Amino acid sequence: MKLVTWNVQWCRGVDGRVDPERIVEHARRLADFDVLCLQEVAANFPGLPGSRGENQFAILARLLPGFTPIPGAPVDVLAQGSSAKPGERRAFGNLILSRLPVLQALRFQLPWPCDAQAKRSMPRMLVEATIAAPFGPLRVMTTHLEYYSGVQRAAQVEAIRARHAEACGHARGERERDQERERRRESTSESTSESEAGSRDDPFRAAAQTVSTILTGDFNLRPDDPLHARIREPFDDDTPELIDAWQQLHPGVAHQHTNGVHDREQWPAPYACDYVFASADLAARLEALRVDADTQASDHQPVLVELE
């Protein structure tokens, strides 16, 4: 399975041109991906440099027929200005596109505590899609943490850890229920159809629960930031910890730069802030991780992870 994660800066390249088609073209050039996780996708924001106000969520989905789009827009505001139409809205956030079946999609608004020291900030979100990977159900989560406020970024890291632990709790509970149903069937000769009568297709039917997780995105923190270590800290139960796929596959090697590699107007020097974390149970499946250092279709570089 191949997954690409990329902060696309509302599809704006280093040349200043906004071009969603170029984003898809360069992502495809990197890999024949099964899942594409994007951050900084915009809809109806003509004030963004280079944008005409295009709905990039819709355009990117249209450019990838056969992929299921899972959008998540923490910024969802009423359009302002003389050119705005009555009731028109603007959106900005994340997008997961999956060629593999999406069993469940969830969206979690991340904490946004008031921080008087921050210059500015915006709401942030964690988008989650449970997909049918070749090796079983897999939770793919993508996010874009706050840039200006360390207070908000720290709170958001804690919320992501809490969500991972919560999801793993559901997976353990489902496993225990399955074991109990199997014991009942064996002891009472209860038929499968009778024992699973409560599993009809209604809103209470849970999608496949799993501890296996890939967490991607622009975390707006560097590898030596204490919050990077916090993401990887063990949990106090049997929730599998989140490991940095780069560190797993390139031990002792500094993470390749993912931001500001080509854009010298916004960034005085390049650094790494876009990561792929994986639950520890997937460590043996991590096959490759690399950064496309060549493309200039965004101010960030896309990151590819492969699992076997």
Contacts in CASP RR format, 6 or more apart in sequence:
PFRMAT RR
TARGET T0000
AUTHOR 0000-0000-0000
METHOD contacts of the structure
MODEL  1
MKLVTWNVQWCRGVDGRVDPERIVEHARRLADFDVLCLQEVAANFPGLPG
SRGENQFAILARLLPGFTPIPGAPVDVLAQGSSAKPGERRAFGNLILSRL
PVLQALRFQLPWPCDAQAKRSMPRMLVEATIAAPFGPLRVMTTHLEYYSG
VQRAAQVEAIRARHAEACGHARGERERDQERERRRESTSESTSESEAGSR
DDPFRAAAQTVSTILTGDFNLRPDDPLHARIREPFDDDTPELIDAWQQLH
PGVAHQHTNGVHDREQWPAPYACDYVFASADLAARLEALRVDADTQASDH
QPVLVELE
1 34 0 8 1.000
1 35 0 8 1.000
1 100 0 8 1.000
1 133 0 8 1.000
1 134 0 8 1.000
1 135 0 8 1.000
1 138 0 8 1.000
1 306 0 8 1.000
1 307 0 8 1.000
2 31 0 8 1.000
2 32 0 8 1.000
2 33 0 8 1.000
2 34 0 8 1.000
2 35 0 8 1.000
2 304 0 8 1.000
2 305 0 8 1.000
2 306 0 8 1.000
2 307 0 8 1.000
3 33 0 8 1.000
3 34 0 8 1.000
3 35 0 8 1.000
3 36 0 8 1.000
3 37 0 8 1.000
3 140 0 8 1.000
3 214 0 8 1.000
3 216 0 8 1.000
3 276 0 8 1.000
3 304 0 8 1.000
3 305 0 8 1.000
3 306 0 8 1.000
3 307 0 8 1.000
4 27 0 8 1.000
4 30 0 8 1.000
4 31 0 8 1.000
4 33 0 8 1.000
4 35 0 8 1.000
4 36 0 8 1.000
4 37 0 8 1.000
4 302 0 8 1.000
4 303 0 8 1.000
4 304 0 8 1.000
5 36 0 8 1.000
5 37 0 8 1.000
5 38 0 8 1.000
5 39 0 8 1.000
5 142 0 8 1.000
5 216 0 8 1.000
5 217 0 8 1.000
5 274 0 8 1.000
5 276 0 8 1.000
5 302 0 8 1.000
5 303 0 8 1.000
5 305 0 8 1.000
6 23 0 8 1.000
6 27 0 8 1.000
6 36 0 8 1.000
6 37 0 8 1.000
6 38 0 8 1.000
6 39 0 8 1.000
6 274 0 8 1.000
6 298 0 8 1.000
6 300 0 8 1.000
6 301 0 8 1.000
6 302 0 8 1.000
6 303 0 8 1.000
7 38 0 8 1.000
7 39 0 8 1.000
7 40 0 8 1.000
7 144 0 8 1.000
7 217 0 8 1.000
7 218 0 8 1.000
7 259 0 8 1.000
7 274 0 8 1.000
7 298 0 8 1.000
7 299 0 8 1.000
7 300 0 8 1.000
8 23 0 8 1.000
8 38 0 8 1.000
8 39 0 8 1.000
8 40 0 8 1.000
8 41 0 8 1.000
8 297 0 8 1.000
8 298 0 8 1.000
8 300 0 8 1.000
9 40 0 8 1.000
9 298 0 8 1.000
9 299 0 8 1.000
9 300 0 8 1.000
10 18 0 8 1.000
10 40 0 8 1.000
10 41 0 8 1.000
10 42 0 8 1.000
10 45 0 8 1.000
10 48 0 8 1.000
10 51 0 8 1.000
10 56 0 8 1.000
10 92 0 8 1.000
11 18 0 8 1.000
11 19 0 8 1.000
11 20 0 8 1.000
11 22 0 8 1.000
11 23 0 8 1.000
11 41 0 8 1.000
11 42 0 8 1.000
11 56 0 8 1.000
11 297 0 8 1.000
11 298 0 8 1.000
12 18 0 8 1.000
12 48 0 8 1.000
12 49 0 8 1.000
12 50 0 8 1.000
12 51 0 8 1.000
12 298 0 8 1.000
12 299 0 8 1.000
13 19 0 8 1.000
13 22 0 8 1.000
13 296 0 8 1.000
13 297 0 8 1.000
13 298 0 8 1.000
13 299 0 8 1.000
14 262 0 8 1.000
14 263 0 8 1.000
14 296 0 8 1.000
14 297 0 8 1.000
14 298 0 8 1.000
14 299 0 8 1.000
15 296 0 8 1.000
16 49 0 8 1.000
16 50 0 8 1.000
17 50 0 8 1.000
18 48 0 8 1.000
18 50 0 8 1.000
18 51 0 8 1.000
18 52 0 8 1.000
18 54 0 8 1.000
19 297 0 8 1.000
20 54 0 8 1.000
20 56 0 8 1.000
20 59 0 8 1.000
20 60 0 8 1.000
20 63 0 8 1.000
21 59 0 8 1.000
21 63 0 8 1.000
22 297 0 8 1.000
23 38 0 8 1.000
23 60 0 8 1.000
23 297 0 8 1.000
23 298 0 8 1.000
24 60 0 8 1.000
24 63 0 8 1.000
24 64 0 8 1.000
26 292 0 8 1.000
26 295 0 8 1.000
26 297 0 8 1.000
26 302 0 8 1.000
27 33 0 8 1.000
27 36 0 8 1.000
27 302 0 8 1.000
29 295 0 8 1.000
30 292 0 8 1.000
30 295 0 8 1.000
30 302 0 8 1.000
30 304 0 8 1.000
31 304 0 8 1.000
31 306 0 8 1.000
33 99 0 8 1.000
33 304 0 8 1.000
34 98 0 8 1.000
34 99 0 8 1.000
34 100 0 8 1.000
34 133 0 8 1.000
35 96 0 8 1.000
35 97 0 8 1.000
35 98 0 8 1.000
35 99 0 8 1.000
35 100 0 8 1.000
35 129 0 8 1.000
35 131 0 8 1.000
35 140 0 8 1.000
36 64 0 8 1.000
36 67 0 8 1.000
36 95 0 8 1.000
36 96 0 8 1.000
36 97 0 8 1.000
36 98 0 8 1.000
37 94 0 8 1.000
37 95 0 8 1.000
37 96 0 8 1.000
37 140 0 8 1.000
37 142 0 8 1.000
37 216 0 8 1.000
37 217 0 8 1.000
38 60 0 8 1.000
38 94 0 8 1.000
38 95 0 8 1.000
38 96 0 8 1.000
38 97 0 8 1.000
38 142 0 8 1.000
39 93 0 8 1.000
39 94 0 8 1.000
39 142 0 8 1.000
39 143 0 8 1.000
39 144 0 8 1.000
39 217 0 8 1.000
39 218 0 8 1.000
40 92 0 8 1.000
40 93 0 8 1.000
40 144 0 8 1.000
40 218 0 8 1.000
41 56 0 8 1.000
41 57 0 8 1.000
41 60 0 8 1.000
41 71 0 8 1.000
41 92 0 8 1.000
41 93 0 8 1.000
41 94 0 8 1.000
41 95 0 8 1.000
42 48 0 8 1.000
42 51 0 8 1.000
42 53 0 8 1.000
42 54 0 8 1.000
42 56 0 8 1.000
42 90 0 8 1.000
42 91 0 8 1.000
42 92 0 8 1.000
42 93 0 8 1.000
43 53 0 8 1.000
43 54 0 8 1.000
43 55 0 8 1.000
43 56 0 8 1.000
43 57 0 8 1.000
43 58 0 8 1.000
43 73 0 8 1.000
43 90 0 8 1.000
43 91 0 8 1.000
43 92 0 8 1.000
44 53 0 8 1.000
44 55 0 8 1.000
44 79 0 8 1.000
44 88 0 8 1.000
44 89 0 8 1.000
44 90 0 8 1.000
44 91 0 8 1.000
45 51 0 8 1.000
45 53 0 8 1.000
45 90 0 8 1.000
45 91 0 8 1.000
45 92 0 8 1.000
46 52 0 8 1.000
46 53 0 8 1.000
46 83 0 8 1.000
47 53 0 8 1.000
57 69 0 8 1.000
57 71 0 8 1.000
57 73 0 8 1.000
57 91 0 8 1.000
57 95 0 8 1.000
60 69 0 8 1.000
60 95 0 8 1.000
60 97 0 8 1.000
61 67 0 8 1.000
61 69 0 8 1.000
61 95 0 8 1.000
61 97 0 8 1.000
64 97 0 8 1.000
64 99 0 8 1.000
66 99 0 8 1.000
67 97 0 8 1.000
67 98 0 8 1.000
67 99 0 8 1.000
68 97 0 8 1.000
68 98 0 8 1.000
68 99 0 8 1.000
68 101 0 8 1.000
68 102 0 8 1.000
68 129 0 8 1.000
69 95 0 8 1.000
69 96 0 8 1.000
69 97 0 8 1.000
70 95 0 8 1.000
70 96 0 8 1.000
70 97 0 8 1.000
70 98 0 8 1.000
70 102 0 8 1.000
70 105 0 8 1.000
70 127 0 8 1.000
70 129 0 8 1.000
71 91 0 8 1.000
71 93 0 8 1.000
71 94 0 8 1.000
71 95 0 8 1.000
71 127 0 8 1.000
72 93 0 8 1.000
72 94 0 8 1.000
72 95 0 8 1.000
72 107 0 8 1.000
72 125 0 8 1.000
72 127 0 8 1.000
73 91 0 8 1.000
73 92 0 8 1.000
73 93 0 8 1.000
73 94 0 8 1.000
73 125 0 8 1.000
74 92 0 8 1.000
74 93 0 8 1.000
74 109 0 8 1.000
74 110 0 8 1.000
74 122 0 8 1.000
74 123 0 8 1.000
74 124 0 8 1.000
74 125 0 8 1.000
75 90 0 8 1.000
75 91 0 8 1.000
75 92 0 8 1.000
75 93 0 8 1.000
75 122 0 8 1.000
75 123 0 8 1.000
76 89 0 8 1.000
76 90 0 8 1.000
76 91 0 8 1.000
77 89 0 8 1.000
77 90 0 8 1.000
77 91 0 8 1.000
78 84 0 8 1.000
78 87 0 8 1.000
78 88 0 8 1.000
78 89 0 8 1.000
78 90 0 8 1.000
79 85 0 8 1.000
79 87 0 8 1.000
79 88 0 8 1.000
79 89 0 8 1.000
79 90 0 8 1.000
92 122 0 8 1.000
93 125 0 8 1.000
93 144 0 8 1.000
94 125 0 8 1.000
94 127 0 8 1.000
94 142 0 8 1.000
94 143 0 8 1.000
94 144 0 8 1.000
95 127 0 8 1.000
96 105 0 8 1.000
96 127 0 8 1.000
96 129 0 8 1.000
96 140 0 8 1.000
96 142 0 8 1.000
98 129 0 8 1.000
98 131 0 8 1.000
98 140 0 8 1.000
100 131 0 8 1.000
100 132 0 8 1.000
100 133 0 8 1.000
101 131 0 8 1.000
101 132 0 8 1.000
102 129 0 8 1.000
102 130 0 8 1.000
102 131 0 8 1.000
103 130 0 8 1.000
103 131 0 8 1.000
103 132 0 8 1.000
103 137 0 8 1.000
103 207 0 8 1.000
103 208 0 8 1.000
104 129 0 8 1.000
104 130 0 8 1.000
104 207 0 8 1.000
104 208 0 8 1.000
105 127 0 8 1.000
105 128 0 8 1.000
105 129 0 8 1.000
105 130 0 8 1.000
106 127 0 8 1.000
106 128 0 8 1.000
106 129 0 8 1.000
107 125 0 8 1.000
107 126 0 8 1.000
107 127 0 8 1.000
107 128 0 8 1.000
108 125 0 8 1.000
108 126 0 8 1.000
108 127 0 8 1.000
108 128 0 8 1.000
108 159 0 8 1.000
108 163 0 8 1.000
109 123 0 8 1.000
109 124 0 8 1.000
109 125 0 8 1.000
110 123 0 8 1.000
110 124 0 8 1.000
110 125 0 8 1.000
110 126 0 8 1.000
110 143 0 8 1.000
110 145 0 8 1.000
110 155 0 8 1.000
110 156 0 8 1.000
110 159 0 8 1.000
110 160 0 8 1.000
111 152 0 8 1.000
111 155 0 8 1.000
111 156 0 8 1.000
111 158 0 8 1.000
111 159 0 8 1.000
112 121 0 8 1.000
112 123 0 8 1.000
112 124 0 8 1.000
112 146 0 8 1.000
112 152 0 8 1.000
112 155 0 8 1.000
113 151 0 8 1.000
113 152 0 8 1.000
113 155 0 8 1.000
115 121 0 8 1.000
115 149 0 8 1.000
115 150 0 8 1.000
115 151 0 8 1.000
115 152 0 8 1.000
117 149 0 8 1.000
117 151 0 8 1.000
118 146 0 8 1.000
118 148 0 8 1.000
118 149 0 8 1.000
118 150 0 8 1.000
118 151 0 8 1.000
118 152 0 8 1.000
119 148 0 8 1.000
120 148 0 8 1.000
121 146 0 8 1.000
121 147 0 8 1.000
121 148 0 8 1.000
121 149 0 8 1.000
121 152 0 8 1.000
122 146 0 8 1.000
124 143 0 8 1.000
124 144 0 8 1.000
124 145 0 8 1.000
124 146 0 8 1.000
124 152 0 8 1.000
124 156 0 8 1.000
125 143 0 8 1.000
125 144 0 8 1.000
126 141 0 8 1.000
126 142 0 8 1.000
126 143 0 8 1.000
126 159 0 8 1.000
126 160 0 8 1.000
126 163 0 8 1.000
127 141 0 8 1.000
127 142 0 8 1.000
127 143 0 8 1.000
128 139 0 8 1.000
128 140 0 8 1.000
128 141 0 8 1.000
128 163 0 8 1.000
128 167 0 8 1.000
129 139 0 8 1.000
129 140 0 8 1.000
130 137 0 8 1.000
130 138 0 8 1.000
130 139 0 8 1.000
130 140 0 8 1.000
130 207 0 8 1.000
130 208 0 8 1.000
130 209 0 8 1.000
130 210 0 8 1.000
131 137 0 8 1.000
131 138 0 8 1.000
131 140 0 8 1.000
132 138 0 8 1.000
132 208 0 8 1.000
133 212 0 8 1.000
133 307 0 8 1.000
135 285 0 8 1.000
135 307 0 8 1.000
136 208 0 8 1.000
136 210 0 8 1.000
136 212 0 8 1.000
137 207 0 8 1.000
137 208 0 8 1.000
137 209 0 8 1.000
137 210 0 8 1.000
137 212 0 8 1.000
138 210 0 8 1.000
138 212 0 8 1.000
138 213 0 8 1.000
138 214 0 8 1.000
139 167 0 8 1.000
139 210 0 8 1.000
139 212 0 8 1.000
139 213 0 8 1.000
139 214 0 8 1.000
140 213 0 8 1.000
140 214 0 8 1.000
140 216 0 8 1.000
141 160 0 8 1.000
141 163 0 8 1.000
141 164 0 8 1.000
141 213 0 8 1.000
141 214 0 8 1.000
141 215 0 8 1.000
141 216 0 8 1.000
142 215 0 8 1.000
142 216 0 8 1.000
142 217 0 8 1.000
143 156 0 8 1.000
143 160 0 8 1.000
143 215 0 8 1.000
143 216 0 8 1.000
143 217 0 8 1.000
143 218 0 8 1.000
143 219 0 8 1.000
144 217 0 8 1.000
144 218 0 8 1.000
144 220 0 8 1.000
145 152 0 8 1.000
145 153 0 8 1.000
145 156 0 8 1.000
145 157 0 8 1.000
145 218 0 8 1.000
145 219 0 8 1.000
145 220 0 8 1.000
145 221 0 8 1.000
146 152 0 8 1.000
146 153 0 8 1.000
146 156 0 8 1.000
146 220 0 8 1.000
147 153 0 8 1.000
147 220 0 8 1.000
153 219 0 8 1.000
153 220 0 8 1.000
153 221 0 8 1.000
153 227 0 8 1.000
154 227 0 8 1.000
154 230 0 8 1.000
157 227 0 8 1.000
157 230 0 8 1.000
157 231 0 8 1.000
158 230 0 8 1.000
160 215 0 8 1.000
160 231 0 8 1.000
161 230 0 8 1.000
161 231 0 8 1.000
161 233 0 8 1.000
161 235 0 8 1.000
161 242 0 8 1.000
164 213 0 8 1.000
164 215 0 8 1.000
164 239 0 8 1.000
164 242 0 8 1.000
164 279 0 8 1.000
165 235 0 8 1.000
165 237 0 8 1.000
165 239 0 8 1.000
167 209 0 8 1.000
167 210 0 8 1.000
167 211 0 8 1.000
167 213 0 8 1.000
168 211 0 8 1.000
168 238 0 8 1.000
168 239 0 8 1.000
168 240 0 8 1.000
169 209 0 8 1.000
169 239 0 8 1.000
170 206 0 8 1.000
170 209 0 8 1.000
171 209 0 8 1.000
171 210 0 8 1.000
171 211 0 8 1.000
172 211 0 8 1.000
172 238 0 8 1.000
173 209 0 8 1.000
174 206 0 8 1.000
174 209 0 8 1.000
181 195 0 8 1.000
181 196 0 8 1.000
184 190 0 8 1.000
184 195 0 8 1.000
185 191 0 8 1.000
185 192 0 8 1.000
185 195 0 8 1.000
199 205 0 8 1.000
211 239 0 8 1.000
211 240 0 8 1.000
211 279 0 8 1.000
211 281 0 8 1.000
212 279 0 8 1.000
212 281 0 8 1.000
212 282 0 8 1.000
213 240 0 8 1.000
213 242 0 8 1.000
213 277 0 8 1.000
213 278 0 8 1.000
213 279 0 8 1.000
213 282 0 8 1.000
214 276 0 8 1.000
214 277 0 8 1.000
214 278 0 8 1.000
214 279 0 8 1.000
214 282 0 8 1.000
214 305 0 8 1.000
214 307 0 8 1.000
215 231 0 8 1.000
215 242 0 8 1.000
215 276 0 8 1.000
215 277 0 8 1.000
215 278 0 8 1.000
216 274 0 8 1.000
216 275 0 8 1.000
216 276 0 8 1.000
216 277 0 8 1.000
216 303 0 8 1.000
216 305 0 8 1.000
217 274 0 8 1.000
217 275 0 8 1.000
217 276 0 8 1.000
218 259 0 8 1.000
218 273 0 8 1.000
218 274 0 8 1.000
218 300 0 8 1.000
219 227 0 8 1.000
219 228 0 8 1.000
219 231 0 8 1.000
219 273 0 8 1.000
219 274 0 8 1.000
219 275 0 8 1.000
220 273 0 8 1.000
221 227 0 8 1.000
221 228 0 8 1.000
221 273 0 8 1.000
222 228 0 8 1.000
222 271 0 8 1.000
222 272 0 8 1.000
222 273 0 8 1.000
223 244 0 8 1.000
223 254 0 8 1.000
223 255 0 8 1.000
223 272 0 8 1.000
228 244 0 8 1.000
228 275 0 8 1.000
231 242 0 8 1.000
231 277 0 8 1.000
232 241 0 8 1.000
232 242 0 8 1.000
232 243 0 8 1.000
232 244 0 8 1.000
232 277 0 8 1.000
233 241 0 8 1.000
234 241 0 8 1.000
235 241 0 8 1.000
240 279 0 8 1.000
240 280 0 8 1.000
240 281 0 8 1.000
241 279 0 8 1.000
241 280 0 8 1.000
242 277 0 8 1.000
242 278 0 8 1.000
242 279 0 8 1.000
242 280 0 8 1.000
243 277 0 8 1.000
243 278 0 8 1.000
243 279 0 8 1.000
243 280 0 8 1.000
243 283 0 8 1.000
244 255 0 8 1.000
244 275 0 8 1.000
244 276 0 8 1.000
244 277 0 8 1.000
245 275 0 8 1.000
245 276 0 8 1.000
245 277 0 8 1.000
245 278 0 8 1.000
245 286 0 8 1.000
245 289 0 8 1.000
245 305 0 8 1.000
246 253 0 8 1.000
246 255 0 8 1.000
246 256 0 8 1.000
246 275 0 8 1.000
246 276 0 8 1.000
246 289 0 8 1.000
247 255 0 8 1.000
248 278 0 8 1.000
248 283 0 8 1.000
248 286 0 8 1.000
249 286 0 8 1.000
249 288 0 8 1.000
249 289 0 8 1.000
250 289 0 8 1.000
254 272 0 8 1.000
255 272 0 8 1.000
255 275 0 8 1.000
256 272 0 8 1.000
256 290 0 8 1.000
256 291 0 8 1.000
256 293 0 8 1.000
256 301 0 8 1.000
257 270 0 8 1.000
257 271 0 8 1.000
257 272 0 8 1.000
257 291 0 8 1.000
257 293 0 8 1.000
257 301 0 8 1.000
258 271 0 8 1.000
258 272 0 8 1.000
258 273 0 8 1.000
258 274 0 8 1.000
258 291 0 8 1.000
258 300 0 8 1.000
258 301 0 8 1.000
258 303 0 8 1.000
259 267 0 8 1.000
259 270 0 8 1.000
259 271 0 8 1.000
259 272 0 8 1.000
259 273 0 8 1.000
259 274 0 8 1.000
259 299 0 8 1.000
259 300 0 8 1.000
259 301 0 8 1.000
260 266 0 8 1.000
260 267 0 8 1.000
260 269 0 8 1.000
260 270 0 8 1.000
260 271 0 8 1.000
260 299 0 8 1.000
260 300 0 8 1.000
261 270 0 8 1.000
261 293 0 8 1.000
261 301 0 8 1.000
262 296 0 8 1.000
262 299 0 8 1.000
263 296 0 8 1.000
263 299 0 8 1.000
266 299 0 8 1.000
267 299 0 8 1.000
274 300 0 8 1.000
274 301 0 8 1.000
274 303 0 8 1.000
275 303 0 8 1.000
276 289 0 8 1.000
276 303 0 8 1.000
276 305 0 8 1.000
278 285 0 8 1.000
278 286 0 8 1.000
278 305 0 8 1.000
278 307 0 8 1.000
282 307 0 8 1.000
285 307 0 8 1.000
285 308 0 8 1.000
286 305 0 8 1.000
286 306 0 8 1.000
286 307 0 8 1.000
287 306 0 8 1.000
287 307 0 8 1.000
287 308 0 8 1.000
288 304 0 8 1.000
288 305 0 8 1.000
288 306 0 8 1.000
289 303 0 8 1.000
289 304 0 8 1.000
289 305 0 8 1.000
289 306 0 8 1.000
290 303 0 8 1.000
290 304 0 8 1.000
291 301 0 8 1.000
291 302 0 8 1.000
291 303 0 8 1.000
291 304 0 8 1.000
292 301 0 8 1.000
292 302 0 8 1.000
292 303 0 8 1.000
292 304 0 8 1.000
293 301 0 8 1.000
295 301 0 8 1.000
295 302 0 8 1.000
END
